[in-house]
Amino acid sequence: MSDMIRGSHNKNSRKNKKNDGFIMQAGILAAASIICRIIGLLYKSPLTAIIGDEGNGYYSTAYTIYTIVLLVSSYSIPSAIAKVLAQKLALKEYRNAQRIFLCALIYVMAVGGAASLLLYIGAPLLVMGNSVPVLRVFAPTIFFYGILGVLRGYFQAHRTMLQTSVSQILEQLLNAAVSMGAAYFMIRLAAEAQKDASTQAMYGAIGSALGTGSGVLAGMLFMLGIYVLNSRMIKGRMAHDRTVKEASWGEVFRLIIGVVTPFILSTCIYNLTTSLNQTVYLKMMVNVKGMDEIRATTEYGIFAQKAVTISNIPIALASAMSSAIVPAIAASYACGSGKEARKQVAASIKVTMLISIPAAVGIGFLARPVVMALFPQKESLELASRLLMGLSATVVFYGLSTLTNAVLQGIGRVNIPVVNALISLVIQTAVLVPALYYTDWGIAGVMLATVVYSVMMCILNSLFLRKYLKYRQELDRTFIRPLFASALMGGAALGICSGLSRLLGKVIGSVYLVNLVSLTAAAAAGGLLYFVLVIKLRAVREEDLRELPKGHLVIKAAKKLRLL
């Protein structure tokens, strides 16, 4: 493992690797993120069957508040630390880089410990009823996540995402196993004690929360072990450091706070929409519209744990690209290369849109079959499908806004995403409140507000990228041609899925199996058609494909099909 950092450092020092190295690392992290989200989807269906939609509601209500506290205390640490460390590593200031790493650990342990304690004590003030004990179970996870975040940021700064990727998969596997096992055990415990159905659902949500904490703890221990294995190489590199000026501990702490704070504020406001929408929706539906609290909580659980969960899967690529581009952009700027930074931005947006656009169109066209395959509960199938169809547009807009957020932070404009997020939050809230008060849209109003927020972030971030980076987005090959190809793909996939469902329905008795086979065939055919179309329409060229992870294999396949 110790050779990974050294190998990554050597590669990044070579000019011929600078253009596409971060895309390769982003591909590794994206693959891990997508695997994690698939694992998440696979276990969420049986978990929902165990704890029910009511238990899902208690879990998602507590999880939303836990996420907000995590955002404030620890969530942005990997990107922030990666940015600062990447600048020092680019200048070969290894002792200063190590001091930043140690100060960051002290920072997150202090802040994470305080946040965990406050979350546990203040749980009754933040959520209602049966969500309180669930939130308290989440509390210790924040402390462990801070340490995990610093370790991940350390390796990301070295432009190697393999360690982070493995830790993410390990974290999600343990999360899935413990969540289902603990939820089942806790519900059995409540049933044997003859608790009512709502209390049993609460116990199940507690078990699921235990899974989240177990996964984070496992990921932290793994990353700590990798760091220990690299300790000899780290000490050797510091011994050969010839940096004249070594930063004091006070300077380092001020640097960390100065960089981390805008990252935290941006991410916090960027994600505050979820908590705000949940609070506004529940208060409005229960106190103004007179809806039953259990029903309102259940509907929000369907939105958050089903529709949002599915729509977030393809956004994993943008999140991975963001993690990879922050240290890459920061290093380019530290060396004074604005032109290199613009090339990196163009490449990352192009790759992200080539996948995000067809994913959004596919989810929109096949929303009902997708929901049925992953969450087959009949009572919520129609609602979850309509919500997912509406949220499909956010795959593109959230993907682009997440990426542009990272670019602005990487070039040192860390306060701009904070302001943009705040403006977008105000606008989406101005849409949400009237939608809930004056219409009967209910949870669909939350879906609309989410779309509005993602669109506003894209518009504002793009304006500031043009201003500060002098970056002008190419539209034809990045957006228009992939969108045209995706529209053809979506129509074909829907036709294949509908036709196969009717045909197989005559010979196969299981509706679920018919849907699964039809969806799989439609997705495979649609993916192949899109691959053909984007090449034939010249949305991508051979040099673009070469920069992708395993791009040579993609080129080889395209040539065998006589597309190139």
C-alpha positions, 0 to 999 in steps of 0.5 A, a space after each residue: 500500500 505504501 507504494 500507492 502514494 509514491 506511485 501516484 506522486 510520481 505520476 502526477 509529476 509527469 506532464 503527460 499525466 496531468 490532463 487526465 489523471 484526475 479523471 482516472 482517479 474520479 473513475 475509480 471513486 465513481 465506480 466505488 460510489 455507484 457500487 455503494 449506492 447499488 448495495 444501498 438500494 439492494 438492502 433498502 428494499 428488504 430493510 423496508 420490508 422489515 421496518 415498513 414505510 412508517 419505520 422508514 419515516 422515523 429513520 429518514 426524519 432522524 437521518 436528515 437532522 443527523 446529516 445536517 449536523 454532520 455537514 456542519 461538523 465533519 462532512 466537508 473535511 475530505 474536500 477541504 483538507 485535500 485542497 490545502 494538502 494538495 497545494 502544499 504537496 504541489 510545492 513539495 512542502 511535506 512537513 507543512 502538509 503533515 502538520 496540516 494533517 495532524 491539526 485537522 485530526 485535532 480539529 475534527 475530534 474536538 468539533 465532532 465530539 461536541 457535535 455528537 454530544 449536542 445531538 444526543 442532548 438536543 434530539 427532542 428539540 430537533 425531531 418529534 416523537 418516535 424519531 428522537 431515540 433514532 436520532 440519539 443512536 446516530 449521535 456517536 457516528 459524527 465523531 468517527 466520521 470526522 476522523 474518517 474524513 481527514 484520512 480520506 482527504 489525506 489520500 485524495 490530496 495525493 491524487 489516489 482514490 483507491 483507499 477511499 474507494 475501498 473504505 466506502 465499499 467496506 463501510 456500505 457492506 457493513 452498513 447493509 449487514 448490520 442495518 438489516 440484522 439489527 432492525 430484524 432483531 430489534 423488531 423481534 425484541 419489541 414484538 416479544 415485549 408486546 409493543 404496538 406497531 408504531 413502537 416496533 417500527 421505531 425499534 426497527 429504525 434504531 437498528 437501521 441507525 446502528 448499521 450506519 454507525 457500524 459502517 463508518 467505524 469500519 471505514 475509519 479503522 480501515 483508513 487508519 490501518 492504511 495510514 499506519 502502513 504508509 508511516 515509514 514512507 511519510 517520515 522519510 519524505 519529511 526527512 528530505 524536505 528542504 522547505 525553508 519556512 515551516 508554518 507554526 501550529 497557530 498558522 496551520 489552525 488558522 489556515 484550516 479554519 479559514 478553508 474548512 469554514 466556507 466548505 462547511 457553510 457551502 455544503 451545509 446550505 447546499 444540503 439544508 434544503 433537505 432538512 428545511 423541506 422536511 420541516 416545512 412539509 411536516 409542519 404544513 401538512 400536520 398543522 395547517 392541512 390537518 394531515 395525520 402525522 404518521 401519514 405525513 411522515 410516511 409520505 416523506 419517507 417514500 420521497 426521501 428513501 425511495 425517489 431521492 435514493 434512486 435519483 442520487 445513484 448517477 449523481 455519484 459520478 459528479 460527487 466522485 469527479 468533485 472529490 478528484 477535481 478539488 486537489 487537481 484544480 488547487 494544485 494547478 492554481 498553486 503552480 499558476 496554471 489557469 489554462 490547465 485548470 480550464 482544461 480540467 473543468 471542461 473534461 470533467 463536465 463533459 464526462 459527467 454529462 455524458 453519463 448524467 444526461 442519459 441517466 436522467 432521461 432513462 430514470 424519467 422514462 422508466 420511473 415506474 419499472 425502476 421503482 417496482 424493481 427496487 421497492 416493490 411495495 404496492 401501496 407506495 409504488 405509484 407515488 414513488 414513481 411519480 416523484 422519481 419521474 419529477 426528480 429525474 431532472 435533478 440528476 443533471 442539475 445536481 451533477 453539474 452544480 456539485 461539480 461547479 461548486 468544487 471548481 469554485 472552491 478549488 480556485 480559491 473562491 470558497 465563499 461564492 458557493 455559500 452565497 449561491 446556495 443561500 440564494 437558491 435556498 431562499 428561492 426554492 423556499 419561496 416556491 415550496 411554501 405557496 405550493 404546499 399552502 395553496 395547492 393539494 400537491 402535497 409531497 409533490 411540492 417538495 419535489 418541485 422545490 428540489 428541482 428549482 434549487 438544483 436549477 438555480 445552483 447551476 445558473 449561479 455557479 456557471 455565471 461565477 465560473 465565467 467571471 473568475 476562471 474565464 471559463 466558457 462552457 461548450 454546449 453542442 458536444 457536451 449537452 445538445 448531442 448527448 441529450 438528443 441521443 438520450 431522448 432516442 434511447 429513452 423512447 426505445 427503452 420504454 417501448 422495449 420494456 412495455 412490449 416485453 412486459 406484455 409478452 412475458 406477462 402471458 407466460 410468467 405469473 410473477 409480475 415482479 419477475 416480468 418487470 425485472 426481466 423487461 427492465 434489464 433488457 430495456 436498460 441493456 438495449 438502451 445503453 447500447 443504443 446510446 453508446 452507438 448514438 453518441 459516437 455516431 453523432 460525434 458527441 465524443 471522439 476517440 481522444 475523449 474516450 482515451 481519457 476515460 478509465 479503461 478508455 482503451 477498452 472502450 475504443 477497442 469495442 467501438 472499433 470492433 463495432 465499426 463505430 470509429 
